[in-house]
Amino acid sequence: MDQQLVQQLQDNHGISADQSHSILNTIEQFIKDKVPMAAQYIEQALHGSTSTATPAATDTTNTAPPAHEESTLEKIEDFAKSKLEGILPGGIKI
């Protein structure tokens, strides 16, 4: 799991590392279930790798993310925020 993101959750919301990992795993699985085509990008963003090879991703010599990944991740972040807003314990805001 991306330690920078875990730390950011801890710092911004006052939650433990375990809680951060749990939240991120829930969000990751939710997005993968809702948008299966984004699974590769989610894996790379959160884990620095891909878990499944697709025909477009079989070349492992170039591990640089696609140029459009930032906007995709921003969309995913906005989506996750909209789904989690107000449901985190203790009134934690995203």
C-alpha positions as CSV (number, residue, x, y, z in Angstrom):
1,M,0.0,0.0,0.0
2,D,1.2,3.5,-0.8
3,Q,2.7,4.7,2.5
4,Q,2.4,8.3,1.6
5,L,-1.3,7.9,1.2
6,V,-1.6,6.0,4.4
7,Q,0.4,8.7,6.2
8,Q,-1.8,11.4,4.7
9,L,-4.9,9.7,6.0
10,Q,-3.4,9.4,9.4
11,D,-2.3,13.0,9.5
12,N,-5.4,14.6,8.0
13,H,-8.0,12.5,9.9
14,G,-6.3,11.3,13.1
15,I,-6.7,7.6,12.4
16,S,-4.3,4.7,12.9
17,A,-2.3,3.0,10.2
18,D,-4.5,-0.1,10.5
19,Q,-7.6,2.1,10.0
20,S,-6.0,3.8,7.0
21,H,-5.1,0.5,5.4
22,S,-8.6,-0.8,6.0
23,I,-10.2,2.3,4.5
24,L,-7.9,2.2,1.5
25,N,-8.5,-1.5,0.9
26,T,-12.3,-1.0,1.0
27,I,-12.1,1.9,-1.4
28,E,-9.8,0.0,-3.7
29,Q,-12.1,-3.1,-3.9
30,F,-15.2,-0.9,-4.3
31,I,-13.6,0.9,-7.3
32,K,-12.3,-2.3,-8.8
33,D,-15.8,-3.8,-8.6
34,K,-17.5,-0.8,-10.1
35,V,-14.9,0.0,-12.7
36,P,-13.0,-3.2,-13.6
37,M,-11.1,-1.5,-16.4
38,A,-9.5,0.8,-13.8
39,A,-8.1,-2.1,-11.7
40,Q,-4.6,-2.0,-13.3
41,Y,-4.3,1.7,-12.6
42,I,-5.5,1.3,-9.0
43,E,-3.0,-1.5,-8.5
44,Q,-0.2,0.7,-9.9
45,A,-1.2,3.8,-7.9
46,L,-1.6,2.0,-4.5
47,H,0.8,-0.8,-4.8
48,G,3.3,0.2,-7.5
49,S,2.5,-2.9,-9.6
50,T,-0.2,-4.7,-11.5
51,S,-1.9,-7.9,-10.3
52,T,-3.2,-9.0,-13.6
53,A,-1.8,-8.8,-17.1
54,T,-3.9,-7.5,-19.8
55,P,-3.0,-7.6,-23.5
56,A,-2.1,-3.9,-23.3
57,A,0.0,-4.4,-20.2
58,T,2.1,-7.4,-21.1
59,D,5.2,-5.3,-21.8
60,T,6.8,-5.0,-18.4
61,T,9.9,-3.1,-19.6
62,N,8.0,0.2,-19.4
63,T,6.5,0.6,-16.0
64,A,5.7,4.4,-16.3
65,P,2.0,5.2,-15.7
66,P,0.0,6.4,-18.7
67,A,-0.1,10.1,-19.2
68,H,-3.8,10.3,-18.3
69,E,-3.4,8.5,-15.0
70,E,-3.5,11.8,-12.9
71,S,-6.9,12.8,-14.2
72,T,-8.1,9.2,-13.7
73,L,-6.9,9.2,-10.1
74,E,-8.4,12.5,-9.5
75,K,-11.8,11.2,-10.7
76,I,-11.4,8.1,-8.5
77,E,-10.5,10.3,-5.5
78,D,-13.6,12.5,-6.1
79,F,-15.8,9.4,-6.5
80,A,-14.4,7.8,-3.3
81,K,-14.9,11.1,-1.4
82,S,-18.5,11.4,-2.5
83,K,-19.3,7.8,-1.3
84,L,-17.4,8.1,2.0
85,E,-18.3,11.6,3.0
86,G,-20.0,11.5,6.4
87,I,-19.8,7.8,7.0
88,L,-16.4,7.6,8.6
89,P,-16.2,7.2,12.4
90,G,-16.1,10.2,14.6
91,G,-17.4,12.6,11.9
92,I,-14.1,12.4,10.0
93,K,-14.3,14.4,6.8
94,I,-12.4,13.6,3.7
